[in-house]
Amino acid sequence: MSGWLRGALELAVLAVLAEEDRHGYALAHRLAEQGLGTVRGGALYPVLGKLEASGAVRATWQPGDGGPGRKVYAITADGRDRLLAERARWQEFATAFARLLDVVHAPDARFGEVQP
């Protein structure tokens, strides 16, 4: 998982759970479908645990079809509020970062030499 996603994984998980309740594998699959790459359980489950502990997500066990049960995660009202607030902050951050990156227009602009 890239460093970019690691920093935004909580927000990405909340966004996916806002679509519908999911178990961990389906959540990781949806993130990959959206072009965010492979999210391994070692990164995903601690984030889910943190979101659950903060009240942004709730988890329930559902019986499996002929196999073991699954823990299914759902976003809570607090989680939706957090998603909306974080989404606004993300937009501000993305706009500011894009502005910063757009300062340098030429590939050979280095060492503080800004090319219009």
C-alpha positions in Angstrom: 0.0 0.0 0.0 1.4 3.4 -0.9 2.1 6.0 1.7 -0.5 8.2 0.2 -3.3 5.7 0.9 -1.9 4.9 4.3 -2.5 8.5 5.4 -6.0 8.6 3.9 -7.2 5.0 4.6 -9.6 5.9 7.4 -11.4 8.4 5.1 -11.4 5.9 2.2 -12.9 3.2 4.5 -15.6 5.5 5.7 -16.4 6.4 2.1 -16.7 2.8 1.1 -18.9 1.9 4.1 -21.1 4.9 3.3 -22.0 3.0 0.1 -23.1 -0.1 2.0 -22.1 -2.4 4.9 -19.2 -4.7 4.0 -16.9 -7.3 5.5 -13.2 -6.8 5.4 -12.4 -8.6 2.2 -15.2 -6.9 0.3 -14.0 -3.5 1.7 -10.5 -4.2 0.4 -11.9 -5.3 -2.9 -13.9 -2.1 -3.3 -10.9 0.1 -2.5 -8.9 -1.8 -5.2 -11.8 -1.4 -7.7 -11.6 2.3 -7.2 -7.9 2.3 -8.2 -6.4 2.6 -4.7 -4.4 -0.6 -5.0 -4.2 -3.6 -2.7 -4.9 -3.0 0.9 -3.8 -5.9 3.0 -5.5 -7.0 6.2 -2.5 -5.9 8.3 -3.3 -2.3 7.3 -7.1 -2.6 7.0 -8.1 -4.3 10.2 -6.2 -1.9 12.6 -8.0 1.0 10.8 -11.4 -0.8 11.2 -10.6 -1.4 14.9 -9.7 2.2 15.4 -12.9 3.4 13.6 -15.0 1.0 15.7 -13.4 2.2 18.9 -14.1 5.8 18.1 -17.7 5.0 17.3 -17.5 5.8 13.5 -18.1 2.2 12.6 -19.9 -0.7 14.2 -19.3 -4.3 13.6 -21.6 -7.3 13.8 -21.0 -11.0 13.2 -23.1 -12.6 10.5 -23.2 -16.4 9.9 -21.4 -17.6 6.8 -23.1 -19.6 4.1 -21.7 -23.0 4.8 -18.5 -21.6 6.3 -17.4 -19.5 9.1 -19.1 -16.3 10.1 -17.9 -12.8 9.0 -17.5 -9.6 10.8 -19.5 -7.0 8.8 -18.8 -3.3 9.2 -21.3 -0.4 9.0 -20.8 3.3 9.2 -22.6 5.0 12.1 -24.2 8.4 12.3 -21.0 9.7 13.9 -19.0 8.1 11.1 -21.2 9.9 8.5 -20.6 13.2 10.3 -16.9 12.5 10.3 -16.9 11.6 6.7 -18.6 14.8 5.7 -16.1 16.9 7.8 -13.1 15.0 6.5 -14.3 15.2 3.0 -14.4 19.0 3.2 -10.9 19.1 4.7 -9.7 16.7 2.0 -11.0 19.1 -0.7 -9.2 22.0 0.9 -6.0 20.0 1.2 -6.2 18.7 -2.4 -6.8 22.2 -3.8 -3.8 23.6 -1.8 -1.5 20.8 -2.8 -2.5 21.1 -6.5 -1.7 24.8 -6.3 1.7 24.0 -4.8 2.5 21.5 -7.5 1.3 23.8 -10.3 3.9 26.4 -9.3 6.5 24.5 -11.2 5.4 24.2 -14.8 8.6 23.2 -16.6 10.2 19.8 -16.0 13.7 21.4 -15.8 12.6 23.9 -13.1 14.9 23.1 -10.1 16.5 24.6 -7.1 13.9 27.3 -6.7 14.0 28.4 -10.3 10.2 28.7 -11.1 9.3 28.5 -14.8 6.0 30.2 -15.8 
